[in-house]
Amino acid sequence: MTDQLRTIITDSSGAVNAGSGVLNVYQYGTYAHDRERWNPRRIAEDDLVWLYDRFVQPPGYRDARNILMDRRTVLLSGQAGSGRRTAAQVLLYDLASPFGTLHELLPETEDGRSRLSTDHIGAGDQLWLDLSTANGVLWDQVQGELSSFRATVLERSAYLVVILPETRELRNEFEGLLVEIGRLSEKRVLEKHLKISEIDLGQDTHLPPEVAENLAGQPSMQRTADIASLIRRARDQGQPKEGPADWCRRACVAIADQSAQVTDLLGKHQSGFQRALLLTVAMLHEAPSHDIQVATELLLQTTEHPPNDLPLLVQDDLAARLQEIGATEDRFGRVCFRELGYDRAIQIHYWNKRPDLRSHLINWIDGAIRSPDLTERSRDGLAERLAEQCLRGRYPNDWSTLIDLVLEWTTNERRGLLPQAADRVLRYGLEHEEAASVFRRKIYEWSQESRLSKCLVGVLVAMCSEVIAKRHPEQAVVRLHHLTRRQRGLPMPREALLRLVADSQSLRRLMFSRLAMTFGQGKGSDRARWEVDTTLFLALSIPTALVRSPDRLAGPLLDEPSVRDHLAACWNGVLTEDQVIGTERIGSWLDEAADAQRYREVILDLLVTACDRQVGILARLYGVACLWADTADTSTYQARSHIRVQLLRKIHTARSRVAH
C-alpha cells in the first residue's frame, strides 16, 4: 500500500452499553464542566508509558542520556525513520521531574513571540524540539537563539532535546552536545512489541519469511510497529487452530498493497446491494450487525439506489449477505472481513477511484452520524474514518470539507450526537502528524471570533484542554485566553484556562506576559477585553503561587525580574482604571508581605512601582492598606500596622522622587 497505515489504540472509558439496544450519552451542554478532573499531564504520561513499554534503546541512546543528565541539553542526529522522535521523548521521560511537564516546542510563532520563548520553560520541564524537516534559514535562526534559551533551561532545572535536520551545519559551541542515534534491529523492535501483546514467535533465530521480507530495506520504526500491531489483530480475529505463522502471514498480506484484490472483489460483487454492504462493513468495521444493517440502508437511500423488489421473506438474511462478500460476525457480535486489512483497502479504493461518489459518501456519513439508530461507537468510528480519508489529501478541498462539517455539526446550540462527531474529527486532525499544525491554526482563528455557537466553544475548549495541551500547553493557553476574552457569557473557557495554568509556572509566567500587554494598552476601545483580563489577573496573582516554588531546584516566580515587571504593569492597569476591583487581591498581597519576611520588601516595592509615581494611585494604594490594617484582629494588628508603616515610607520615597 502506498498510504501510511495508522493504528489507533483505544480502551473502554466512560459509559458502556453492556446489553442490547442503543446507549446515547449527551455531554455537550456542559462540556468543560464534565472534565474538571481532567489532567493534561496524566494523559500525556499515559501515552508515554505506552511508548516506554515498547521502547528498545538504539545505538547512541546511553551517550545521549549521559549528556542530557550532565548538561541538560542534547542534540540528536540520525537517519529518517530511525526513531529519533521516540528516543527524544523517552530520554525526557527517563529524567522526568515530579513537578515539570513534558511538552514539545514548536518553531512556528504566534502573537509575534520569538521562536524559542523562555516563557515556555517551567521548573523541571522536559522539552523537545523537532527540527528534522527544518530548512537552513530556520535552523540558523534557532541556533542563534539556542545559547540564551539553554541558559534559562539550566536556570530552571529543565531538560531540552533537539532533533536536528538531516543536513545541517552545527556551530562549534554545540558540538559537545551532539549524539547520533543509530538504527535499531527491526527484529528486536518487532519482538518487543509482540512481547507486550503476549505473542511469542518461537525460539527460532529467523523471522517468518513474510515478516523478514517486510522488514528488509530498513523500513521506518513506525512501519515495524504497524506490522506488530497487525500481527496482534490477526491473532485476535483468527481461529483457535491458527498460530503465530498464520498471524504473520495474514499481517503481511494486510500491510501490502491490496488494491488488485479489492478490484477483483468488486468485480465479483456487482450489485448495488452487495457493494453498499461492502463499503458499509469497511467504514463501520467491527460494528454490531444492527448498525451495519441501518447504515447500509442509509447508503442505498443516499445514492438513490432502487429498492429491492423481492418480498422481505424471500430476501437473504444479513449473515448470508455477509458471507457472500467475505465478511462474518465474530463471537462478540462484531462484523468484520475475514481478510485482515480489507476494510482499509476498500475505504481507500472508493475514496481514490470513485470521485463521482465522494459527495454522496460525505452526505451518507453525515446522515449516519445524525441517526439515533446507530451506537455511539459506530458514529464516532464513521467520523474518524471520514477524517482519515480526507486528511490523506486526495482532493483539493478535502481538509476544508472537514472544517465545514465541524461548523455544521456545532451550530444552533446542538447537543449530543453531532458535537461529538465534531470532537472526533478535530481530535483526529490535531493528532495527525501532517495536519496537526493546520488544525491548531484553525482553532487559533476560531478562538479570535466573537460569534461562535456555545456548542462549538465547548468543543474548542475540550480540544485545547485535552489534545493541544498534551504536547503544546502554551498554544492551548493562547487559544483558551482568546476564547475567554471573546466568549464572555460562557464560563467554560475561563475555567479551563485557570485549571490549565494552576499547576504550571511556565504557563502562569506566559499569562502574566500576555496580560501585561493588555494593561500596557489601557482600556481604550476594548473595555470588555480589559475587564476579562483584569479578572484573570486577579485570579492568577494569588501570592502563594508567586512566592512558593513547586520544585526545590527552581526559584519562585517572584524571584524573576521579568515576572516582577509584568506584575507591576498589570497592577498599574488595575489601579489606574478601577478603584474597587483590586482591593481584595491587594489585601492578600499585604497578608503575604506580613507573613513572608523574605518577600516583604519585594511585594511592597512592586506595588509601589506599579503606581508609577502617580500621586492619585499611590494615595489609593495607601487607602486600601489602611482599610486592611484597620480590619485586623488582635492577633494580626501589630503585623498589619507594621506593613502599613513600611508601605507609607516607600510611598513617601516615591513621592519625593516626583517632587524632584
N, C-alpha and C positions, 0 to 999 in steps of 0.2 A: 504494500500500500504506500502511496506517496503521502497520504495525510498522516500527521502525527497521531499516534494513539495516546489517549489520555485516560488514566484510571482514576476514578473518583471513589474515595473510601468513605463510607458513611456508617453510622450506627443509629440505633433507636434512641431517641431522646424526646422528652415531651409526651404529648398524648399519643396513645397507641390503641388501635382498634383490635381487640382480641377476638372478636366474633364476626358474624356476618353483617352485611349492610355497610352504610357509608358513615364515616366519622368526620364531621366538619368542625374545625376549631377556629374560631374567629378571634384574631388578636389585634387587628389593626386600628381600632379606635383609640386604644391606649398603648400604642406600640412601644414607646420608650418606657412607660411605667412598668411594663411587664418584664423589663430587663434590668431592674435595679441591682440584682445580684450578679450581673454580668461583669466579667473581669477580663480586659484585653490581655493582660499578662498571662492569666491562666490559660486562655485559649491558645495563645502563641506557644506557651510551654507544652501544651498537649501535642501540638504539631511537631515541636522539636523532639519530644520524647519518641514519637513515632519514627522520626528521621534517625535519631541517635541509635535506636534499637537495631536498625538495618545498616548502620554505617560500618564501612571497612576502612581502616586507616590507609591512605595512599602513601607512596614514597614521598618523603619530604614533610609529612604531617608533624612528626615529632620535632623537627627543626623549627617549623613554623610555630608550634606551641611554645617552645623554649624562648624564641624571640618575642612572642606576644606576652609571655609572662614577665620577661625581663624589661622590655622597652614599651610595652602596652600598644605597640603598633606593628603590624606585619603586612608586607606586600606580597601577594600571591600571583605567580605567573604559571602558565601551563597551557596545554593544548585544549581547544574547544572540545567539550564532551568528556573531559577528564574528571569532572565532578568538583571543580574549584568552588562553585557557589555553595554546594553542600558542605564541603570541607570548611569554608568560612563560617557557616552557621554553627557547625559542630564545635569548631575551635572556640567560638564565643560561648557556646552553651557549656562547654567544659569548664570555663573560667567564670561562670556567671556569679554575680554578686547577689546576695539575698535581697538587695534593695533596688538595684538598677534594672532596666528593661533592655531587652534585645530588640533592636529595630534597624531597618535599612535606611541609609541616607540616599538621597536622590540627587543627581547632578542637575536636574531641572529646577528652575527657580519660580517662586511665586511671590506676589506682592512686593517685587523689587528687592528681595533679600539676596544676600550673597550665596554662592553655591554651597559653601561649607560654613554655614552659620553656626557659631558656637552656642547659640540658643538651643540647639538640638541635643546638646550634651548634658545629660543628667549625672548625678553622682552614682558611680558604679555602672553606668550604662555599657552595653555591649553593642557596638555599631559596625555595620559593614557597608561598603560602598562598591557597587559592581560597575566597573568601567570597561568590561570586556569588549563592549561594542563601541567604545568612545572613539571619536576621531582625534586627529592630532591637536586641533585647536582646543577642544575640551580638555584633553589630557594636560596640555600646557597650562591651562587656566587652573586646573585642580592642583597641579604641582606647585603653582605659585602661591596657593593658599594653604598648602598642606602643613608647612612648618608651624605656622601660628595656630592652626587647628590642633595639631598634635600637642602643642604646649597646653592647651585647655584640656585635652584628653588626659594628660598626665596630672594636671592640677585637680581634676575632678575624679581621679581614680577610675577612669573608664578604660575601655579597650576598643581598638579600631583595627579592622581587617579591610584591606583594599584589594580588589581583584583587578589586575592590570590588563590593558589592551594587549592583544597578541603581538602587535608590532608597536614598540614604543621605545623612546629614549628616556632613560632614567637619570635624573640628576645624581651627581656623585654623593651628595649628602644623604641620599636614601638607599644607597647600595647595601648598606649593612642591614637593612630591613627586608631584603628580597629573599624569597624562597620559591623554588619551582616545585609545583605539585605534579608528581608523575602519574602515569596511568596505572590503574589497578588491573589485576587479572579479572576479566569478565566472569570467569568461572567462580572466583571467590565471592564476587558481588551477588551472583545468582544464588549460590549456595546459602549465603547469609539471609537473603530474602526468603528463600524456601524454608530455611530452618525456623524462621519466625512463624511461618504458616504450617509448621509441623509436617513438612514434606521432605523425605529422605530419598535421594536418587540412588542410594546404594553405595557400596564401598569401592566400586569401580573408579579408577582414576580418570576415565574418559567419560565425557558427557554423551548422552544420546546423540546420534549423528545429526538429527534435525536441529537440535539445540546448538551443537557445535558449529554447524553451518551458519546459523543466525548470529552467532557471536564472533564469527570471523570478520576480519576487516576493521577492527577497532570501532565497534558501534559506541554510541554515547552511553553513559551510565544510565540515562533515563530509559533508553531502549532496553537495556538489560533488565532494569526494574520492571518494565512493561511486560517482558517475556515471563518473568517470575509471577507477575500478577495474573497473567493468562493461564499459566500452569495451575495456579490456585483455583481459578474459576473453572478450569476443566475438571479438576478434582471434585469441586462442589457440585457440578452439574452432571458428572459422569455416573456410570453404572457401577454397582458394587463389585463386579468382576474386573473392572479396569484397574490398572496400576500406574506407577509413575511413567513408564514408557508410553502408555496410551495418552496420558495427560500432556506429556511433552509434545507428542505428535500433533494433537489437536491444537495446542497453543501455537505451535509454529505454523500450522495452516492458517490460523486466525490472524496472525500478525503479518502474513504475506498479502500480496495484492489479490483480492478475491473478486475483482470486477468481472473477470470472464465467467466465473461460477455464477455470479448474480445474473449476468446476461442470459446464461443457459437456463437458469431457474425461471426467469420471467418468460423465456421462450416456451417453456413447458406449461406455464400457467397464464394464459392469455385472456381469460375472462376478467371483467372489471371487478367481480366479486372476489376472485382469488387475489388479484393484485391489491385491492383495498385491504384485504386481510394481511397480506404480506407486509405492506407498509405500516399498518397499524401495529402488528406484532413487533416490527423493527423499532418503531418510535415509542412503544409502551412495553419494551422488553421486560419480562419478569413481572408484569402487572397481572392482577387477577382476571380470570376469564370473563367476568361480568364487565369489567372495564374494556376489555378487548372487543366484546360484542357491541357495547354502546358506542365506542369510538369508531368502529368500522362502519356502523350505520350513519354516523355523522359525516364520515368521509364520503360515503356514497351520496349523501344528500348535498354536501358542499360542491361536489363535482357534477351534480345533476345527472347522476347515473340512473338509467331506467330501473324501476323496481323489479324484483324477482317475480315472474309470472306464475311460478309453481305454487300450488297450495302449501300452506305452512306445514301441514302434516307430512308432506312429501319431501320437503327440503331436508338436506343433511343437517345433523346437529353440529355444534361448534367443534366438538372433538374430532369428528370425521373431516371437517374442512381444515382443521389444523394439521391433521395427519397428511392431507394432500400436499400442503406447502412445506412440509419438513419441520413442523413445529409440534410441540407437545405441552401438556400441563404436568408440572412436576408434583411431587408428593405434598408440596406446600400450597398447591393451587395456583402457582405462578406459571404463566405461559412464556415459553422461550423456544428458540430454534434449537434443533438437535446439534447443528454445526456451530461451533464456537466462532464468534465474530461476524456471523451473518447479519446480525442486527445493524451493526455499524456500516457494513459494506452496502446494505440495501439503502440505508439513510443517505450515504454519500452518492450512490447511483442516482437516486431520484433528485437529489439536490443539484448534482452536476450535470446530468444528462437529460433532465426534463425541465428546462427553464419555463416551458409553457404551463407547467403545473405549479410553479413557485407561489404565485399569488393565491391559488386555491389551497395549497398546503398551509400557508400562513393563516388564511381565513379558517381553515379546519382546526388548526391548533388553537386559535383564538376562541373559536366556538366551543371546543372541548374543555378549555380551561374555564370557560363561563358555566359549563354544565355542572349542576349539583349532583348529577348521577355518577360522576367519577370520584374515586377516592382521592384524598389529598395527595398521596404519594404519586399517583398517576398524573395528576395535574402538574405537580412540581417537576416530575420527570419530563413531561412534554415541554415545559418552559425551558428547562436546562438543555434539552436536545435541540430545541429551536435555537437557543443561544449558541450552542456548539457549532451548528451548521452555519449560522450567519457569521460567526467570528472566523470562519475559515476564509471569508472574504472572496467567495466565488463570484459574486456580483457586486457592482459598484455601490449600490445602496443597501447592502446587507446590514452594515452596522447601524445606519440611520433608521432602518426598519425596527431594530430592537429598541432604540430610543423612543420612536413614535409609539410603539406598543406600551412601553413603560408609562408614558404620559397618558395614553388611553386607559390603561388599567388603574390609574390612580386619580382620575378626575371625578368630579361630582360627589366628593366625600364618600366614595365607595368603601365597603368593608368586606373583609373575609377573603373570598376566592381570588379576586383579581389583584389586589395589592400583594398577596403572597407570590403570585406569578411574577410581578414586577420585582419583588425582592429576589427571587431566584435568578432572574435574568441579570440584574445588576450585580448580584453576588458572583455569578459565573464570569461576567465580564471583568470584574475587579480582581479575580483570581487567575485570569488568563494571562499568560506570560507576555504576549504581544499586545493585547488590547487594554491591559490594566491602566496604563497611563492615559489613554483616551477616555476611559470611563471615569477616572479620577478627575480629569479636566472637565468633563461634562457635569459631574456633581459639583465641582467648583463653580461653574457657570450658573447652575440652578440655585446654588446657595446664595447667590447675589441678587436673585429675583425676589421681588416682594409679593407677587401674586401667584403663589403656589397653593394647591389644594392641601388641606390638612392631612389627607391620606399620603400624598407624595412627601410631605415634610416628615411624616412618621417613618416612611421607608428610607428617606435620605439620612435621617438620624441613625437608624439601625445600620445602614451601610458605613457611615462614618465610625460609629462606635464599635461595631462588631467585625468589620472587614478591614477598612483602611487603617484603623488604629493598631491592628496587629503588627503591621510592618512599617507604617508611616504615621506614627501618632501625631507628629507636628502638622501633617496635612489634614488629619482628622480634626485637630483643634481649629485650624484656619476655617474649614468648612462649617463646623459647628458654630464658630463665632459669627460668621456671616449669617447663618440661619437664625441665630439668636437675635441678631440686630434687626432682621427683616421680618421675622415671624413673631412679632412682639406679643400677639394674643395667645400664643401657644407655649406652654411650659416645657414641652419635650426637648427642644434644642438646648435650652439653658441648663436643664437638669443633667442632660447627657454631657455637656461641656464641663460642668463643675465636677461631675463624677470622674471624668477622664483626667482632669488636671489635679484632682485632690491629692494623689499619692506620688506625683512626679515633680521633682524640682525643675527639670528642663522644660516641662510644659507650662509650669507656673511662671518661669522666667520668660518664656515666649509670650505668654498672655500679658505680662506687665509691659513688655516691649510694645506690643500691639496697642494696649490701652493708652500708653504714654503718647503715642501718635495721635490718638483721638483727642486727648486733653490738650495737647500742644496746639491743636487747631481751634479749640474753643467750641462753643455750641454752634455758632454760625447759623447756617440754614438748615442743618440736620440736627435739630433739637432731640428728636426721638433717638437717634443713634447715640448721642451724648448721654441721654438718660439710661439707655440699656447698658452702656459701658460703665457708667457710674455704679449701677447696682452690681455689675460683675466685679468691678474693682473692690467694692466694699466686701463682697463675699469672699474674694480671693486673698485679701490683705489681712487675714487673721494673723495676728502677731506670732502666735506659737508656730505657725508654718514657716515663718521667716527667721526665727532665732534658733530653731532646732533642726539638726540635720538627720535625715533617715539613715545615713551611713557615717560611721566614725571616721572613714577615710576622706570624707569631703566636708567642707565647711558649710554653715548655714547660708541661706541666700542673702541675708542682710550683711554678710561679710564682703559681698561682691560690689565694687563701686558702680558697675553698670546697672545693677538691680536697684541700688540706692538712688541713682539718678532717675530711673524710670518711676520709682515710687514717689519721689519728690515731684516729678512732673504730673503724676496722677493726682496727688494731694492738692497741688496748686490748682488744677482744674476743678476739683470738687469744692475747695474752699472759696474759690473765686466766684463760682456760679451759684452756689447753694449755701444758705446759712444754717440749714437744719439737717439735711440728709446725712452728713458725715459725722454727726455728733456722737452717735453710739460707737462707731468704729474708732474715733479718736479716743474715746474713753477706754476702749480695750487696749489701745496702744499705750496710753498712760498707765494702765494697770500693769502692762508688761514692763514698762520702764521702772515702775515701783518694785516689781518682783525680781527682775533680772538685772543685777548691778552691772554685769558685763556689757549689756547693750543699752544702758540708761542714756549715756551721752549720745550714742548713735541715733537712738529713737528721737530724742528731743531735738538734736541738731537737724535731723531730717525733716521734722515737722516745721521747724522754724525756717529752714531753707526753702521748703515748699511755699512759704508765704511770699517769697521773692522780695523781701524787704518792703512790702506794701503795708502801710500803716493800718488800713482798714482790715486787712486779712489777719495781720498779727493780733489786732485787738479782738477779732472774732475767735481766733485760736485761744487766746488767753481767757476769754469769756467761757468757752467750753471747759477749759481746765479748772476755772473757779467753780463752776457748777459741779464738775466731777469731784472736786475736793470737798465741797460743802455737803455732798450727799454721803460722805464716808461714815462708816460706823466707828465705834470706839477702837476696834482692832486695827483699822486701816487709816485712821485720821492722821496720825503723825507722818506716816509714809507718804500719804497723798499731799499733805501740806508741804512736805519737803520737795516733792516733784513740782508743785506749783511755784515754789520759790525759785527752783532751778530754771524752770521754763521762763519765768519772768526775767531772770537775769540774762538769759540768752536773747529774749525779745528786746531788752534794753540795748544789748550789744548790737543787734541787727538794726535797731532804730538809730543808734548813734552813727552807724555807717551811712544811713540815709541822710542824716543831718550834715555829714561831712562830704 
